[in-house]
Amino acid sequence: MNIRQWIAPLLFLFALVQLAAFFVSGGFADALVSGLALAIVALMIAVVRGAGRRTSVLLLMAGAAMLAAGGAGIGELAEALRFYGNLATLLLLAPLLSLPVRQGGFDRAMKVLLDRVGRKPAGYASIATGLSFFTSIFLHVGSLALIHSLTGHGEGKRARVQCLSLSRGFTSAMLVSPYSVAVAMIVSNFGLGLFEFFSVTVFMVFIFVGLHLAECYWLARGNESDGETAAPPAGEELPDGRTAGRRLAVLALALVLLIGTLLMAESLTNYPMVTLVCVLSLAVPVIGFAAMGRVNRLWPAFREHYWSARLPEMGKEIFLTLSAGFFGYAIQQSGAAGRLAEWAAAGNIHVGLAALILIHLFMLAFALIGFHPVVIATVLISLLSSDSFGLPPMAAPAALSASWSLATVFSPFSATSIILGGIFRKSPAEISLVWNWRYTALTLAAVVLFEYLYFFL
């Protein structure tokens, strides 16, 4: 029997049960979530191979050892298994947002825009970065292949501009997307509201995008020849400019309504933001297909693009998330944060800005050697105490968010670097290290300067 066929049903059942547990709290619901999490872990240990399995198993073993040393019982172990259940649910349900985007002809509208404005490298950098940024809010990492498929494969400097625009547009969106795992993890652990969090990270978006465009314009000097764009599939016509503009306006309006709905629901209810985002992930495809008059296409699209294609590929990511949560819960229960705070206080020094710089360097250093940002952030969040380290409110969350995005750009082991390496036929190390070292250093310096001016002056 092929046990891989159980991955999609088990993951989707876990997401629905975890979401239901938000509304119907109780011992039975929690036990069911923990049982499903344990089943996912066991299944992934059996089917996953390579560094992903080794990392997850090590996190589970280290967490179990710390909990056992503290005398934890079955209840604590079960709670540890579901500690990041909300983040895993967000990961599983967020791809549903891509269904109406792919069916609504928005990709063809984007291609018209790229054909008109993006033939020259400088113009392409601006348009591709913007499209990658906005579509990443809906499609997450799926936006990379989508935006690239709308243009031809460039050569030389143009290919580099294409690659960097996709990568940095995506990582900039991670700073302000309610569907980003980084945002959900940081907001939920620090007890923040989305508006409060975005009021700081939006400034970082301008830093990330501004420095990227400046580099692309510099790269494009002397290379202003027109590039070829990919032809549409056979039998498929592109819309005219006015129709394309209307479709993109509808997509932008949908994005504004989505975020506005989340902010309003957050202010009017007591439900966590992650819960609200997950509920909208289920509702938006139904509303979107109904608005387009294509309800009959919803189920086929669900099966083709989500159940059969996307969901089975997410097992490794969910395995890592649940394992990181197990480890993070163990660190919290161990009292390590309190001991670290005592050690810092013993120095009788104000370490606020130094702590922020260490957050950035710690994230980048460990991402560089292959650690997933969710693992690094788990450790940092478990250890950080803003009161003990002289950090103003929002300083640590902002630093974690920015360093997560930079680590995604700079790490050759990130999913973004690996995907773009396959698309552009380049080594992930060349894309992340050779092409991005200058950008990473400049952006890190600019972010630290912003944090100093914003939080300490």
Secondary structure, 3 states (H helix, E strand, C coil): CCHHHHHHHHHHHHHHHHHHHHHCCCHHHHHHHHHHHHHHHHHHHHHCCCHHHHHHHHHHHHHHHHHHHCCCCHHHHHHHHCCCHHHHHHHHHHHHHHHHHHHCCHHHHHHHHHHHHCCCHHHHHHHHHHHHHHHHHHHCCHHHHHHHHCCCCCCCHHHHHHHHHHHHHHHHHCCCCCCCHHHHHHHHHHCCCHHHHHHHHHHHHHHHHHHHHHHHHHHCCCCCCCCCCCCCCCCCCCCCHHHHHHHHHHHHHHHHHHHHHHHHHHHHCCCCHHHHHHHHHHHHHHHHHHHCCCHHHHHHHHHHHHHHHHHHHHHHHHHHHHHHHHHHHHHHHHCHHHHHHHHHHHCCCCCHHHHHHHHHHHHHHHHHCCCCHHHHHHHHHHHCCCCCCCCCCCHHHHHHHHHHHHHHHHCCCCHHHHHHHHHHCCCHHHHHHHCCHHHHHHHHHHHHHHHHHHHHC
